[in-house]
Amino acid sequence: MIDYETYVRIRNYFENDNLKYNQIADALSLDQRTVERWANKKRYQPRKSTPRKSKLDLFKNDILRMLEKHPYTAAQIFQRIKENGFDGGKTIVEDYVRKVRPPKTKAYLKLSFAPGECAQVDWGSYGTVRVGSTTRRLSFFVMVLCHSRMMYVEFTVSQTMEHFLGCHQNALQFFGAVPKKIMVDNLKSAVLKRIVGHAPVFNPRYLDFAQHYGFSIIACNVGKGNEKGRVESGVGYVKKNLLNGLDIPDFKVMKPVARYWLDTVANVRTHGETGKKPVDMFREEKSVLQPLPIEPYDIAVIKQMRASRQFRVTVDTNHYSVPAQLSGVRMTMKMYPDRLCFYHDNKLVARHVRSYDRRKDFEDPDHPKVLLAQRKKARDQKIYMRFLALSDKAQEYYRQLTQRRMNPFHHIRQIVALSEIYSKEQVAMAIEDAFSFAAFSCEYIANLLEQRSRPHKEPGALHLTRSSDLLDLTIDNPDLSIYDKTIGD
């Protein structure tokens, strides 16, 4: 038997969210057959049962009168009715008081916002997500324009400063304009310190970002999340409508999924509070929003780093290469959500795509060149490793080269050079085909790659003359006199 609240939740999932029985059962931890039975009932009809007598029955009216006069605690009520003859336990008194006590509903003022006046932002979290070979916490950033309820959502696997500013920047570009104020919670990316009776101390990076885009920061009071109720509702809406029951194979699918959901569901639905579609109200609101600045803000977080002896810099367990001559040298690193840039003497010396996998090594092929030029043996080893990485057959192919060729390293050097002209897949296929035909030389590999790169024209259709023309052929009678002349001679 389920209670009325559970029944309402089942009906809401079934009627409004269009969830299946098994999805509702997972969300509410119920049996699927129970969900199926109650989802199709139009009214809540609990089973009738004969109430069991309780020692508390004689004292229930007294308890109600006491609660109406004063908000007594359950312990106080237990003491009073015990003096009047109650010989039961304290637990049933606490349960009954909890059940009948008038609810304490805290009242809040309803906030209203003029068009273009304010936006609210917040982070949300929802379990974990697969990123390459590891898993990370799935976070999402939500910005809601307070007047139109136009929403922006972006998924990340981190809530650090560069992601916080990057999500702001992407949201403002999504709207194509800037509100006058942005309301935030007291997270450290926005507010460093709150002292009662004093203005909040804002994070200087966030304050600089706000000045660049021309909006002022409004921080909610401590413990007053209701002050940004629009984005709080938006975070809950993302969880219940988009993420609930969503199968996420890898984090990389979340960006197109979020944009499709915004365009087809969130911003085109009829909002329950305004009774209008956010996209329609946004068309009116956009005219009073502030324009975007000409240049975007540099959202990078800057750190001083020193490269290791292997000319690597470690960021979040991943290793990124820099030029070998900068091993042990202090450099400046700029961290963006999607890339890492390394500078030395105000000059860009390395740039990598930022990975959110773990314990991976990323090397630019140009970075070890100086070191390889100084150490021929190391250079040959590097070329050999690059050759082995071309194909699963590469090691056996090299062994055959050492048996059949005078200078096998010349051949693998040429094959590695070909990998810079042709794709890795093309070179790998050429090596495997050459191995199957027992053709062990760089010339054969080059010939295969060149032939396969040439465009091959499809043969055209054969066009014959008309069949009637074949019947109108005129053939001269043969001259047989030459045979008579031959016989006469």
C-alpha positions in Angstrom: 0.0 0.0 0.0 1.4 3.4 -1.0 0.6 6.8 0.6 -1.1 9.7 -1.2 2.2 11.6 -1.8 3.7 8.6 -3.6 0.6 8.2 -5.7 0.8 11.8 -6.8 4.5 11.4 -7.8 3.7 8.3 -9.8 0.9 10.1 -11.6 3.0 13.1 -12.3 5.9 11.0 -13.7 3.4 9.0 -15.8 1.1 11.8 -17.1 3.4 14.9 -17.3 6.9 13.5 -17.7 5.8 10.5 -19.9 8.1 8.1 -18.1 7.8 4.3 -18.5 6.7 2.0 -15.7 10.3 0.7 -15.1 11.7 4.3 -15.1 9.2 5.4 -12.4 9.9 2.2 -10.4 13.6 3.0 -10.4 13.1 6.6 -9.5 10.8 5.8 -6.5 12.3 2.4 -5.5 9.0 0.6 -6.1 8.0 -2.6 -7.7 7.1 -2.2 -11.4 3.8 -3.9 -10.9 2.9 -1.5 -8.1 3.7 1.4 -10.4 1.7 0.0 -13.2 -1.4 -0.5 -11.0 -1.4 3.0 -9.5 -0.3 4.9 -12.6 -3.6 4.1 -14.4 -5.8 5.0 -11.4 -7.5 8.3 -11.8 -8.2 8.6 -8.0 -6.4 7.6 -4.9 -8.4 4.9 -3.2 -6.7 3.4 -0.2 -7.7 0.1 1.1 -10.2 0.3 3.9 -9.0 -1.2 7.1 -10.3 -1.3 10.6 -8.3 1.0 12.8 -6.5 -0.6 15.7 -7.2 0.7 19.1 -4.4 2.6 20.8 -3.6 3.6 24.3 -3.4 7.1 23.0 -7.0 7.3 21.7 -8.3 8.8 25.0 -5.7 11.5 25.0 -5.7 12.6 21.4 -8.2 15.5 21.9 -6.2 16.8 24.8 -3.1 16.7 22.6 -4.8 18.7 19.9 -6.0 21.3 22.3 -2.5 21.7 23.8 -0.9 22.1 20.3 -3.5 24.8 19.4 -2.6 26.8 22.5 1.2 26.5 22.3 3.9 24.8 20.2 4.7 22.2 22.9 7.4 19.6 22.2 6.4 16.0 22.1 8.4 15.4 25.4 6.3 18.1 27.1 3.1 16.6 25.9 4.2 13.2 27.0 4.9 14.4 30.5 1.4 16.1 30.8 -0.7 13.2 29.5 1.4 10.8 31.7 0.3 12.9 34.7 -3.3 12.4 33.5 -3.1 8.6 33.4 -1.4 7.7 30.1 0.7 4.5 30.6 1.9 4.1 27.0 5.4 4.7 25.5 6.9 8.0 24.4 7.4 6.9 20.8 3.7 6.8 19.9 3.3 10.2 21.4 6.1 11.6 19.2 4.7 9.9 16.1 1.2 11.4 16.7 2.5 14.9 17.5 4.6 14.8 14.3 1.5 13.8 12.4 -1.0 16.3 13.7 1.2 19.3 14.5 0.2 22.2 12.2 2.8 22.6 9.4 5.3 25.4 9.7 5.5 26.9 6.2 8.0 29.7 5.9 6.8 32.6 3.9 8.9 34.3 1.2 8.4 37.4 -0.7 7.8 36.9 -4.4 10.5 38.6 -6.4 9.8 40.3 -9.7 12.3 41.5 -12.3 12.1 43.9 -15.1 13.1 42.9 -18.6 16.9 42.8 -18.9 17.4 43.5 -15.2 18.9 40.3 -13.9 20.1 36.8 -14.5 20.7 34.0 -12.0 23.4 31.4 -12.1 24.2 28.2 -10.2 25.9 24.9 -10.5 24.3 21.5 -10.4 25.7 17.9 -10.0 24.4 14.6 -11.3 26.3 11.5 -10.6 29.4 10.5 -12.6 30.1 10.3 -16.3 32.6 8.4 -18.5 35.6 10.4 -19.8 37.9 8.3 -21.9 39.2 5.6 -19.6 38.1 7.1 -16.3 35.0 8.6 -14.7 34.4 12.0 -13.3 31.6 13.9 -11.5 29.1 15.4 -13.9 28.5 19.0 -13.3 26.3 21.5 -15.1 26.1 25.3 -15.2 22.7 27.0 -15.5 22.0 30.7 -16.3 18.4 31.9 -16.3 17.2 35.3 -17.4 14.8 36.3 -14.6 12.2 38.0 -16.7 11.8 35.7 -19.7 13.1 32.5 -18.0 15.3 31.9 -21.1 17.7 29.3 -20.0 21.3 28.2 -20.9 22.8 24.9 -19.7 26.4 23.7 -20.1 27.9 20.4 -18.8 31.4 20.2 -17.4 33.5 17.8 -15.3 34.9 20.6 -13.2 33.7 23.7 -11.4 37.1 25.6 -11.2 37.4 29.3 -12.0 38.2 28.8 -15.7 35.1 26.7 -16.2 33.0 29.1 -14.1 34.1 32.1 -16.3 33.9 30.1 -19.5 30.3 29.0 -18.8 29.4 32.6 -18.1 31.0 33.7 -21.4 29.3 30.9 -23.4 25.9 31.8 -21.8 26.2 35.5 -22.7 27.2 34.5 -26.2 24.2 32.2 -26.4 21.9 35.0 -25.4 23.8 37.5 -27.6 23.5 40.1 -24.9 24.3 41.0 -21.2 21.9 41.6 -18.3 22.4 44.5 -15.9 22.9 42.2 -12.9 23.9 38.6 -12.3 22.8 37.0 -9.0 25.1 34.2 -7.6 25.3 32.1 -4.6 28.3 32.4 -2.1 30.6 30.0 -3.9 34.3 30.8 -3.8 34.6 31.4 -7.5 32.3 34.5 -6.9 32.5 35.5 -3.2 35.6 35.2 -1.2 34.3 36.4 2.2 31.0 37.3 3.9 31.0 39.3 7.1 27.7 40.2 8.8 27.0 43.8 8.4 29.6 44.3 5.6 29.4 44.1 1.8 30.6 40.8 0.4 34.2 40.5 -0.8 34.0 39.3 -4.4 36.6 37.2 -6.2 38.8 39.7 -8.1 38.8 37.6 -11.3 35.0 37.4 -11.3 34.8 41.1 -10.5 37.1 41.9 -13.4 35.1 39.6 -15.7 31.9 41.5 -14.6 33.4 44.9 -15.3 34.5 43.7 -18.8 31.0 42.6 -19.7 29.3 45.5 -17.9 27.1 43.7 -15.3 27.1 44.1 -11.5 27.3 41.1 -9.2 24.5 40.4 -6.7 25.4 37.9 -4.0 22.6 36.1 -2.2 22.5 36.3 1.6 24.0 33.4 3.5 21.5 30.5 3.6 19.0 32.3 1.4 19.0 30.2 -1.7 15.3 31.2 -2.2 16.6 34.6 -3.4 17.7 32.9 -6.6 14.7 30.7 -6.9 14.5 30.9 -10.7 17.8 29.2 -11.2 17.2 26.8 -8.3 14.1 25.7 -10.2 16.1 25.5 -13.4 18.7 23.2 -11.9 15.9 20.9 -10.7 14.2 21.0 -14.1 17.4 19.9 -15.8 17.7 17.0 -13.4 14.1 15.9 -13.7 13.4 16.6 -17.4 16.8 16.1 -19.1 19.0 13.9 -17.0 16.4 11.6 -15.4 16.7 8.3 -17.2 19.2 9.6 -19.7 21.8 7.1 -20.9 25.2 8.9 -21.2 27.8 6.7 -22.9 30.5 9.4 -22.7 30.9 13.0 -21.7 31.5 14.2 -25.2 27.8 13.7 -26.2 26.6 16.1 -23.5 27.2 19.4 -25.5 25.0 18.5 -28.5 22.4 16.9 -26.1 22.2 20.0 -24.0 21.8 22.4 -27.0 19.1 20.2 -28.6 17.2 20.0 -25.3 17.3 23.8 -24.9 16.1 24.4 -28.5 13.4 21.8 -28.5 12.2 21.6 -24.9 13.4 24.0 -22.2 13.1 27.3 -24.1 10.0 26.5 -26.1 7.8 25.0 -23.4 4.9 27.0 -21.8 6.4 28.1 -18.5 4.2 27.3 -15.5 4.8 30.7 -13.8 4.5 33.1 -16.8 2.1 31.1 -19.0 4.3 32.0 -22.0 7.2 30.4 -23.9 10.6 31.7 -22.7 11.8 32.1 -26.3 8.8 34.4 -27.1 9.4 36.5 -24.0 13.1 36.6 -24.8 12.5 38.3 -28.1 10.9 41.2 -26.2 13.6 41.2 -23.5 16.6 41.1 -25.7 16.0 44.7 -27.0 16.7 46.1 -23.5 19.7 43.9 -22.7 23.2 45.3 -23.0 25.4 44.5 -26.0 28.3 42.1 -25.8 31.8 43.7 -25.7 33.9 43.7 -28.9 36.5 41.4 -27.5 35.8 38.4 -25.3 37.4 38.2 -21.9 40.5 36.1 -21.4 39.1 33.5 -19.0 42.4 31.6 -18.5 43.7 30.8 -15.0 47.5 31.6 -14.9 50.0 29.5 -13.0 53.7 29.3 -12.8 55.1 25.8 -13.6 58.4 24.1 -14.0 59.0 21.4 -16.5 60.4 18.0 -15.4 63.5 16.3 -16.7 61.3 14.6 -19.2 60.2 18.1 -20.4 56.7 17.5 -19.1 54.3 19.6 -17.1 51.7 17.7 -15.0 48.1 18.9 -14.9 45.5 16.9 -13.1 47.6 13.7 -13.3 48.1 14.1 -17.1 51.5 15.0 -18.6 52.0 17.6 -21.4 55.3 18.1 -23.2 57.1 21.4 -23.8 60.3 21.9 -25.9 63.1 19.8 -24.5 65.4 22.7 -24.1 63.0 24.1 -21.5 63.4 21.1 -19.1 63.7 22.4 -15.6 62.8 26.0 -16.7 60.1 28.0 -15.0 57.2 28.8 -17.4 53.8 30.5 -17.3 50.8 28.2 -17.9 47.4 29.5 -19.0 44.6 27.0 -18.3 41.5 27.2 -20.4 38.6 24.7 -20.2 39.5 23.3 -23.6 43.3 23.9 -23.9 46.6 24.6 -22.1 49.1 27.2 -23.3 52.7 27.5 -22.1 54.8 30.6 -22.3 58.5 31.4 -21.8 59.7 35.0 -21.9 56.3 36.1 -23.1 56.4 33.7 -26.0 54.1 30.8 -26.7 56.2 27.7 -26.6 53.6 24.9 -26.4 49.9 24.4 -26.7 47.8 21.2 -26.0 44.2 20.2 -26.1 43.2 19.8 -22.4 42.3 16.2 -21.5 40.0 15.2 -18.7 41.1 11.6 -18.8 43.7 10.6 -16.2 47.4 9.6 -16.3 47.8 10.2 -20.0 50.9 11.5 -21.8 50.7 14.1 -24.6 53.8 14.9 -26.6 54.2 17.3 -29.5 56.5 15.6 -32.1 58.4 18.9 -32.5 59.3 19.2 -28.8 62.0 16.5 -28.5 63.7 17.5 -31.8 66.5 19.5 -30.1 67.2 16.6 -27.8 67.1 14.1 -30.6 69.5 16.2 -32.7 72.0 16.1 -29.8 71.6 12.4 -29.2 71.6 10.3 -32.3 70.9 7.1 -30.5 67.9 8.7 -28.8 66.7 10.0 -32.1 66.9 6.6 -33.7 65.1 5.1 -30.7 62.4 7.7 -31.1 62.0 7.0 -34.8 61.9 3.3 -34.1 59.1 3.8 -31.5 57.2 5.9 -34.0 57.6 3.1 -36.5 56.3 0.5 -34.1 53.3 2.7 -33.4 52.2 2.7 -37.1 51.0 -0.9 -37.2 50.7 -4.1 -35.2 52.8 -5.7 -37.9 55.6 -3.1 -37.6 57.8 -5.0 -35.2 57.8 -8.2 -37.4 58.2 -6.1 -40.5 61.4 -4.6 -39.0 62.7 -8.0 -38.1 62.4 -9.1 -41.7 64.1 -5.9 -42.9 67.1 -6.7 -40.7 67.4 -10.1 -42.4 66.9 -8.9 -46.0 68.4 -5.4 -46.2 71.8 -3.9 -45.6 70.5 -0.8 -43.9 67.1 -1.6 -42.3 67.0 1.7 -40.3 67.1 3.6 -43.6 63.9 1.9 -44.6 62.0 2.5 -41.3 63.1 6.2 -41.4 61.6 6.5 -44.8 58.4 4.8 -43.8 58.1 7.1 -40.7 58.6 10.1 -43.1 55.8 8.7 -45.3 53.5 8.7 -42.2 53.9 12.5 -42.1 52.5 12.7 -45.7 49.9 10.0 -45.5 47.5 9.2 -42.7 48.4 6.6 -40.1 45.6 4.3 -41.3 47.0 4.4 -44.9 50.5 3.6 -43.8 49.3 0.8 -41.5 47.4 -0.8 -44.4 50.4 -0.5 -46.7 52.7 -2.2 -44.1 50.2 -5.1 -43.6 49.8 -5.6 -47.4 53.6 -5.5 -47.9 54.0 -8.1 -45.1 51.5 -10.4 -46.7 53.3 -10.2 -50.1 56.8 -10.6 -48.4 57.8 -7.3 -49.9 60.2 -5.7 -47.4 61.4 -2.2 -48.4 60.4 1.4 -48.0 60.2 1.7 -51.9 57.4 -0.9 -51.9 55.5 0.9 -49.2 55.9 4.2 -51.0 54.7 2.6 -54.3 51.6 1.2 -52.5 50.7 4.6 -51.0 51.2 6.5 -54.2 49.1 4.1 -56.2 46.3 4.2 -53.7 46.3 8.0 -53.6 45.8 8.4 -57.3 42.2 8.9 -58.4 40.8 6.0 -60.4 38.3 6.8 -63.0 35.4 4.5 -63.4 35.3 2.9 -66.9 32.6 4.3 -69.1 29.8 2.4 -70.7 30.5 0.8 -74.1 28.5 2.5 -76.9 27.7 0.4 -79.9 26.5 1.6 -83.3 23.0 1.0 -84.3 22.2 -2.6 -85.0 20.6 -1.7 -88.4 23.9 -0.2 -89.5 25.6 -3.6 -89.1 23.3 -5.1 -91.7 24.1 -2.4 -94.4 27.8 -3.3 -94.7 29.1 -3.5 -98.3 32.0 -5.9 -98.9 33.9 -5.9 -102.2 34.2 -9.2 -104.0 37.6 -10.8 -103.4 40.2 -10.7 -106.3 40.9 -14.4 -107.0 43.2 -13.8 -109.9 46.2 -13.5 -107.7 45.9 -17.2 -106.9 45.9 -18.1 -110.6 49.0 -16.0 -111.2 50.7 -17.7 -108.3 49.9 -21.2 -109.7 51.1 -20.2 -113.2 54.4 -19.1 -111.9 
